[in-house]
């Protein structure tokens, strides 16, 4: 099904001259959703991972201690 979705996309020229992809045969109800999901996942995987910012909790907060995250 993914292969059929990939082959249903055709490159076309938009009204502004920019290239775009259109579904060749929408009569079967296909919008090539699997192909778009594939493209989006490849794009997401090619971007560098954003740094994750975090702050450590104070050492006096241990396992079983009451959790109060106000101000953190």
N, C-alpha and C positions, 0 to 999 in steps of 0.2 A: 504494500500500500504506500510505503514511503517512496519507493521508486516511481510509482505512478504519479504521486504528488509532485516529485521533483521534475518529472518529464512534462507535467501539465503547465509548468511556468514557462513563459516566453518573454524575452526582453523586448520592450517596445519603447518608443520615444514619446514622452509626455508632451503636453501642450506648450511647455516652456522650453522644450528641447532636452530636458534632463532624462536620463534613462530610468525606466521603471520596469517592474516585473508584473505581468498580468497572467491570470489563469486562462489557458487556451480554451478549455471547454468547461464552462460553468453549468452546462445543461444537466450534468449528472449530480449537481448539488455539491461539488467539490470546491473548496476555497483554498486548497493546498495547505491546510492548517499544519499538517505534519512537516511539510517543507519549511514553512515559516518558523515553526518551533525548532527545527534543526538549525536554521540560519541564526536564530537568536541565541541558541546555546553555544554555537561556535563563536559568535561575537562576544558573548559573556566570558567564555573560557580564554579568549585571546587578550582580554584586558588584564592589566596587573591587579593583583589583590590589594585592596585598600588597607592601609594600616589600621589596626584595631586599637583604639585608645581605651585605657582602663586605669583605674586607681585601686591599689590594694586596700583591703580593709585593715583597720588597726589590729595589731596582734592580740589585743585583749578580747576580741570577738572570736571565740572558739566554737567548736562543735557543741551544740546543745545550748549555747548562750542565746539570750533574747536578741533578735535581729531588729535593729533600728537603723535604717538606711537614710534617714533625714540628714541632709548636709553632705552626703557622699555622692 
